[in-house]
């Protein structure tokens, strides 16, 4: 059983899918681990440390040759997987919505693509939840980025020269990232308020010592699975009224609001930003899905005419490459433990396991996930082979609600036998092949950098290297799940 880990190809991606620590664990599971040279470099894991842990380190071709499992952070291009064993499991954040053509190319390449972001949010799978592990870090980093761009101190300081008042921080969206942002801002000494549309979030916000703000007009907009539903027009207006009055008095705003399968809700208008004092800082963690702030430019940091800074990084977890890789790679090992027969030390996938059914996108040459539809393309469309040779597209989460047209005829990607399997799997998970409703958060929220980000003029905090050593800190939001 060979496991390959390649260097990430996506622009701006700093993370790696295995660390020396997880290599040791993988070897303990009976695997032979092959790492592409330099794979961990940006996350501060040198090749020598992988070798010490027992991995072989070499070229991409050597690593991939005969691999039964390929671990990645982002979806690799199908062409980059040539040489892997037939049916090899390719496990990572696949970002399938809007990228169905790339998923079809993976199917055609004969690999089994597994989307970690589709992991069900059930107790058993918490340890495999990449959305949570990465969002937790992103919430922390958002506050650090805000503090770095802020021209004043965060805590109250009583000095001989007088008192510095604490910064006022407002967090919008109190899910995993938002709760960690609240905890981090509190630790820095800010006065923190937060809002969410789920009433249950109120108690969690208050348990962190922040004040929860919610309009009476909005009793509770909880949707299914603990996620928020989209607000009605009236609810949106009531929320905007509440936010407008509050935001004008804030120094820092961190937005994290997302709704599964929808573009990020616009919560902060241009007028609201203009109501803030010069030097105010806004960090939009929803930037990769279009942003919660009207003025956000995904991948960029901008300064508005009234002197507010809006930070729109799109791979925020990647700014903590070491910590993010450590947690991400542990999530992968936890999942792999369920796919491997520990006694026999061989791959033994239970295709009926709910975790497997929820995450496997392609199998035996076909797309098998009920939520991923690959439409037949007109005759003039680019052939699938050409598509497969293209690099993996990333940074397209804002396209999530508008899947693009497929580039290859359906039959090419899904032979008849495989299509029958698609229907069988769809049935097994209670969905329909063509119109199944999403069963999990359908967007890789934590794993999509934009090309622009690398070129962006960074705020003060961004002057540091993209990857820096991890800082130990409690995972406050975790206990709230
Ligand atoms: P998310 O990333 O989908 O959204 C972030 C937050 O934005 C959510 O709290 C959401 O309610 C909020 N939001 C949406 N629209 C908003 C609006 N208009 N205004 C203000 N806020 C808005 O959420 P998440 O961080 O993935 O967490 C979603 C839920 O899943 C939470 O209840 C969380 O506790 C739960 N969760 C469960 C597990 C588990 O394994 N059981 C793991 C992680 C998260």
Boltz pocket constraint, residues with backbone or C-beta under 6 A from the ligand:
constraints:
  - pocket:
      binder: B
      contacts: [[A, 120], [A, 121], [A, 122], [A, 123], [A, 125], [A, 126], [A, 129], [A, 131], [A, 132], [A, 135], [A, 172], [A, 173], [A, 174], [A, 175], [A, 176], [A, 177], [A, 178], [A, 195], [A, 196], [A, 197], [A, 198], [A, 201], [A, 225], [A, 226], [A, 227], [A, 228], [A, 229], [A, 231], [A, 256], [A, 257], [A, 258], [A, 259], [A, 260], [A, 265], [A, 267], [A, 441], [A, 445], [A, 480], [A, 481]]
      max_distance: 6.0
